[in-house]
């Protein structure tokens, strides 16, 4: 059973990999919706779960955990696994991964037992029914990727998911180099690699309801939508290949053309405007789409297309100004989830995918780089100050990449977000520079004239600080996001100790002092997306004339992170970036918007975002004050 560990790691099985599967948990009753919507703050129970599903490490962890969710000790029933059993799989994984998977499974059995349909049933009893057609746009990595190549190298994977399935695990463990060739895009074109390799986004509700067995993403929202009358005739999942740059989504897959047609068809069939629901990176994709569909060089729909076809946009945990953790991911293949692993877990992870390999993978997926932080020093602070600095804070959040000691291979001073982006461009290959600079922009437009000029520059269309909302005065935007969960804000780096490494620097995981945890400093957010990114434009930016000239109505409903202590997914009151999709109050609000009752939703802001937003160095033009 342990041949894989002996072959790959040269180690013997550990006792921790042989512990019995936890017994089935008792059912958990869902809390009343009235109690959930109450925004009163409660004591928070923070822990250090290794929850990195949002990026690559979490996907690997989820695959392991899913084996436990199946409630079996052997996966031989899965044809994708072949003769790879769970016992042998446990042998090749670090003991900490195994224990975390067991802990996750124990709580997950409780989490999935509560009545997923109760939110919908409660609203149905109040007369809330399906009204507007609904189209959902998933976030980064949550859409499965299927192989459609038919060459000798790809034939064994035909129509199997090389992202988000057991096939991914089998390929990663048994044929890592082949898996890397399939999952990475061509470095120069940003499209399919040579050799007939072809991965495409899975379609339909199955594309994003579960990441892998037992780890739900959109499933609870689908269950509750179905309860009030939604089905495949009036709801749709617009899955996409999140590896592609936004421009190449249209070039290769005609994604935005298809999305435009789906919206028009839903509008024509129902004679009602559409409700768009997006999560995480999906919100950036939709913001880009609003520009593309109106532009003559894009969909050609004209400035009034959105107003004619879209009733509401539900923006869930949207990383509208990027995700700070995206920068270290492409710089050194690291983030908090890897920095805080213990030494043995790091050893195991490095044997699977080294830092160099992870950085190369992330760079060869240009879609990931759409989440590089936007707004520069105006939003994220300068060398001495940041808008979200707290009273009595020892070190400002302004310096984003910090160095305790300098030497020839590290910069001579600490770097702000703007300087960190420049440093990233300086130390990465020209092909990566070309992909990023030709696809995205991270600046700020300070005048209406600049914003209007940017409507003709597709690179600016992902950035809400350089481009405007659609000219749709009847459109309604609902920003729903979690708050109160520690989120990566700044990092401490050091020179790479590996002389053979292609990476100049790495997170200083030995540094733990004051508010620094293994080289990572935490701020406010939902565990993945920082508060300024998720909340600034909703609370301030889109209330400025140049960014919202049509006066689109924007409502904000913050959801405090109040996890259940023994639930790894947080339970019905979580504010975690991914787990919030199962939050009861979020499901309640989504169903109300879809049913045409969004006007009943009030504002709910419990964080200090308004104070932080006022400190951001972006001002309204004098003539519009």
Steps between C-alpha positions, in 0.01 A plus 500: 500500500789735562685454173426855384647661812810281479536580132439875518595607852730220604317474831291258696135530597419696813262395772291812448403379154339189648257653746140389469251708304291715735153368579202654325402828661159578636270716295525874546188712494507823298475820698195721431556755223398784730782410734751474218425837344552671836826687456579519870864415554588189694834376628689345214684175520804521275708199417777417265330257266697428191226625271669587172237371261488832328840434353691192396606363838143496619398301196752234593377500858138476386574196293636322803208606716251383240620146546385514859166653406429192294510306826715225352855385553560400140425688182527207266138553394603815317618410149707819480710381794574157365682300765588804713347435842444750778753318717774541240392859443535571872848351494632759256352805672649687798355405836371853561299487178349171608405627844354821357295291259365291786409814696333646194304182438378482858347844484385469140277208593323738737490786251333305221237351729309819567199558275643672195154580363362674809584855388309449177211327675474784751481760223261288295263498797513882487400505134850550358519327160725488195469815290804622310717256302826438687849462354789410732867577432737295724827615651861400441591128498144391586419392144620153402724470192451203265749360251381486138834417340525184292875465452686210656600714798142614567289204398513338845341815647230550237198677659649452844550799724862592552385767742245425770474120496669174595656498153695807602640322806591190307679701231677720754627205704583255224590725206569848632688627195217399269247668728706820501520500120124467481409759763743774388417722204747596229728759656513723192148482357310440824294241314512120469852355513646319203464126454123480475439565870152644549332572835155657510274620780239248610147624432167494677426504872747215554780735399496690828263338752782297660874544461543131574297243688385646832628855450200704388530840339176609326297196601312658791399801291374265227298302755330810634437648156333174400277517807332822383458382142830520312620226266711477181235689301534822699848475654843441351866473605737695275818301571827613345864397477646712780856444373443725196544875489165671457573599141591139417175375655337654195778416252510127578160418651277788384398516866362853504309449176338191649423680826341785306284252307397314815385824661311609189335159468395495866363851463304409187356173634390641836435859393686601815841643569773270628657484846875438483670336800880495517756390755862602551683524164163453331415856604804628313395294197152654508638853538715439191196358319298818564761695304547238230129462425452874449818562297488507121817288489340254744137390505376816330193518722531871565495698823139406579537121463555433872208722597272310261601148601631496860285572806755438776857396560566307822871542571607240760847548651621658179873573489431826321846642577676164478631273775827588671585130538512475121829690486712264715335209319655604168814651655613200704225238480400566860223641719390475862376144450848380404691730736322369810548130427729314737838378382386148414201626305724740310731210417209299362362793303840579352529140381162529330543849355795719590476877537656541159244268343210673673619844390541375144151350503340820628688714248394272215134561592449867401152502651655475847690823439173688448487498880825691550415793730358812334504857620868528588612719787176701491311197629760284674723766655852638467825424680377641832119482500195307379127582513424192709775550758363454851564724804809386687615276216876443522571477128293654220329285235642739238825309433365186333817295456739546791858384551648463848848490353617613158764348278603493136202288389230701680384860448671769706174598674150381575252517214150644473237323288594713197869428548430131560324476164800665333734261681289205381533619141876545541569147629264303274548390140406724206217266398329554836548876477343499156200295615427729796566837340302419185198380698464703821555835666530576872490880507254774597314747279446827687279682247185432299694563179747224586221256584315566174821462298562165670172365360694447178786312671407137586794474741320745731166315496576284805595797716210689665741782586581560133162429340136563585186305567269452200264781403207316652299723737254217574769246591526401866824371655509301825838457667496208744829406666643365823695702755691427817729217388877563508629541145848531350605865485882523483797264488858466621741355246860383505756386248437152363734251668500259206786595265337297222165672536368728227331709770695789649293531816266297717269575793697505826308225678743511794376845599227488765480800731245764596235488226721305257406133463757299302582804289136597437320800651123475515243774451124516450297307244331167438808280525586537131396842371597809698230733625622790285476285186155357566345813649662823380319544168170383649516749787682793340637460147167435330354803677734730303369648177784391274465134600117497500371779273160334451429481871474121527359410842746310723403322822748349745433217744799393707495162672711460814707183518343314793603138444383204699794384705511140382385549141788519250275677248382743764134405517205719395656826628841483336648797317784304338567582136383164363291362786278808494325342201336265750414774749128505573455877501685530167273239344200688639615827341579338164156344479333831581688676220419222251134520602490873430491602866848649525357840585413361843868445579661770712861604546706321763855624559670378818867547407704821494502510120345847480780639715763321291334605174511867600876465551559353154667764286237505226274803503186618326558769239412847636227562242306194625521568873 
